[in-house]
Amino acid sequence: MRALGIDAGLDPGLARDLAARCQALGYHSLWANDAPGAPGLETLAQFAAGAPGLDLGVGVLPLQRYEPAAIAADVERLGLDPARLWLGIGSGTLSPQIEPLRGAVAGLRDRLPGGVRIVIAAMRPRLCRLGGEIADGVLLNWMLPDGAARAREWVREAAAGREAPVVASYVRVAVGPGAQERLDAMEGRYRTLTPGQAAHFAALDVPLGTVGVAEAEAGAVREGLAPYEPALDLTIARVLAEPEADALAAVDDAAAP
């Protein structure tokens, strides 16, 4: 399955048009990130208005900025249907990570009983296994195909005795003039963002600009994403569109299913 991911904070009209296009093309779901000044759930509300039948994901809401009660209140305030949501949460800068995430999952299930699917952000074995134990999905980030396949095994091992969560991953996709430069810039930023991110990329031990897909032509994106498909249940093409006006064209460029 393939989904599309894009930055939160889009112009509302563009967000609705983008969602309608994704629904028409047959994407599994449409995802937004979350950042200070660009709340992911607000963007999802615009997506919902543009595509009433499309599943929507936010990835992810960091727990140092969001309490479960506030998340649930925002879902209700924005009129989002819990049954259509993939609600991603992450430990962010919290340490330790496991117990805050465990408590947040329980709190969200209590406050959003309408079938919401809770997704835990994970890059390392312990969080993958926690997702396998208690979540409906695990969202990977900055992975190569072999690493994604290994992470899915950790999730499935921990889910023994229950239905395994969906294992999804953002895969950065840049298309057209300057594509490689955009991927290099984004990846370079994440390589030094936190000590955990630095350790993750050090373990990958690959050159800058290789953890994702950068292509001059849209037709080559499908080939670039193909190695991820066997390793994941859901591949989220996280488009690096610049400027914002390119976002709508990027729906087609990201190799829609």
CORLIN-V871673 format. One record per backbone hydrogen bond with DSSP energy under -1.0 kcal/mol. NH is the residue of the N-H (numbers start at 0). CO is the residue of the C=O. If there is no record, write none. Layout:
# CORLIN-V871673
NH:CO / NH:CO
This chain:
# CORLIN-V871673
2:234 / 3:28 / 4:236 / 5:30 / 14:10 / 15:11 / 16:12 / 17:13 / 18:14 / 19:15 / 20:16 / 21:17 / 22:18 / 23:19 / 24:20 / 26:21 / 27:1 / 29:54 / 30:3 / 31:56 / 32:5 / 34:37 / 37:34 / 42:38 / 43:39 / 44:40 / 45:41 / 46:42 / 47:43 / 48:44 / 49:45 / 50:46 / 53:50 / 55:83 / 56:29 / 57:85 / 58:31 / 60:87 / 62:89 / 64:61 / 65:61 / 70:66 / 71:67 / 72:68 / 73:69 / 74:70 / 75:71 / 76:72 / 77:73 / 78:75 / 79:74 / 83:80 / 84:81 / 85:55 / 86:116 / 87:57 / 88:118 / 89:60 / 93:90 / 100:96 / 101:97 / 102:98 / 103:99 / 104:100 / 105:101 / 106:102 / 107:103 / 108:104 / 109:105 / 110:106 / 111:107 / 116:84 / 118:86 / 119:136 / 120:88 / 121:138 / 127:123 / 128:124 / 129:125 / 130:126 / 131:127 / 132:128 / 133:129 / 134:130 / 135:117 / 136:117 / 137:165 / 138:119 / 139:167 / 147:143 / 148:144 / 149:145 / 150:146 / 151:147 / 152:148 / 153:149 / 154:150 / 155:151 / 156:152 / 157:153 / 158:154 / 159:156 / 161:158 / 165:135 / 167:137 / 168:233 / 169:139 / 170:235 / 172:237 / 173:212 / 175:214 / 178:175 / 181:177 / 182:178 / 183:179 / 184:180 / 185:181 / 186:182 / 187:183 / 188:184 / 189:185 / 190:186 / 192:189 / 197:193 / 198:194 / 199:195 / 200:196 / 201:197 / 202:198 / 203:199 / 204:200 / 209:206 / 211:209 / 212:171 / 214:173 / 219:216 / 220:217 / 223:219 / 224:220 / 225:221 / 227:224 / 232:166 / 233:166 / 234:0 / 235:168 / 236:2 / 237:170 / 238:4 / 238:236 / 239:172 / 240:238 / 245:242 / 246:243 / 249:245 / 250:247 / 252:248 / 253:249 / 254:251
